[in-house]
Amino acid sequence: MPLSQNPSEDGYPVGPTDRLSVEFMQAVLDSLHGRLQAVEAAAEGFEDAVGDEAIALAEGRLNDSVVPQLTDLQAEIQALQDEIAAAGDQLAAIQAGGVVANLVTLAPVSGLDATTAQQAIAEIVGNAAGTDENIVALTADVGTRQPASEKGQPGGYASLDEDGKVPAAQVPVTGLYVSSAPVTAVGAAVDILGIDCDDLILTLDGVSHDSGSNANLGLSYSTDGSAFVSWGSLSGNTTAASALNSVFFLTGLKIGRAVITGGSAPNISQSSYGGGVKPMLPIVALRLAWSSGNFDAGTIYVEKRWKNADAADGL
């Protein structure tokens, strides 16, 4: 059977008049085989070209996007490793005995320019130079001063008014008697404390006792404010119904040779305390007590006088 196509039109190497035979078929198959091999070779080359192009494209994409990100990530990892190493050094210092002062940062502190603990320590040490000597000098100076609480108080020191003078209330007036607050005569004894004057007037106004028997009013003195020594009696035996109204003058209280005058007690009048002994200690307190019973009525007045030359309107 002849072929229906012209070899010049289809490229086949047989003519239309060729007869089918084994040789003819072998030639056809050989032609087809050669063509298939050419197609396969072309397809294989195409696959290689496409694969190479895809790889190149992928590498370009990686270089454009992934590689920079990897570079940045590596930089961050390195910074983190550096911080971990620094923290390890600080931890080692702490474990070895403490924190390295120059590694400890400080928040702003008023009065300090330092930004680290080491700088702050150095600055404080510098500022404190000579402080010990100043404290010693200040302590010695303070030890010679009187407390402010003693200003204007008995046994303390006088204050000054706006004119730089001692107020009149703190200055004993020469030759004049200054009255203290009256004392109500009640209880077993009446103590007159804080005697800081040269002379004293002691006035008894309606003083009586509650004893069931006669009693006399005794007077004791003290040179230290706590221990009292009997001086004598300011009255003879009196009944509970009787009341004493007497005035006594005590002079020389500061010179250790006090004398009492006045009243109606001859056994004490014109006598010095201590049985005539001169102890040279000023009297600082007096005590009045009945020989029997307690005070039950009356008032005791005390007026003081100083013999200095202070003026009445201040020093």
Sequence and secondary structure as in RCSB ss.txt:
>XXXX:A:sequence
MPLSQNPSEDGYPVGPTDRLSVEFMQAVLDSLHGRLQAVEAAAEGFEDAVGDEAIALAEGRLNDSVVPQLTDLQA
EIQALQDEIAAAGDQLAAIQAGGVVANLVTLAPVSGLDATTAQQAIAEIVGNAAGTDENIVALTADVGTRQPASE
KGQPGGYASLDEDGKVPAAQVPVTGLYVSSAPVTAVGAAVDILGIDCDDLILTLDGVSHDSGSNANLGLSYSTDG
SAFVSWGSLSGNTTAASALNSVFFLTGLKIGRAVITGGSAPNISQSSYGGGVKPMLPIVALRLAWSSGNFDAGTI
YVEKRWKNADAADGL
>XXXX:A:secstr
   SS HHHH  SS TT    HHHHHHHHHHHHHHHHHHHHHHHHHHHHHHHHHHHHHHHHIIIIIHHHHHHHHH
HHHHHHHHHHHHHHHHHHHHHTS  GGG B    TT   SBHHHHHHHHHHHTTTHHHHHHHHHHHHHTS  GGG
BTSTTSB    TTSS  GGGS  BT EEE   EE  BSEEEE    SSEEEEEEEEEEE  SS B EEEEEESSS
S  EEEEESS  B TT  EEEEEEEE TTTT  EEEETT TTTTTEETTTT        EEEEEESSS EEEEEE
EEEEEB S   TT  
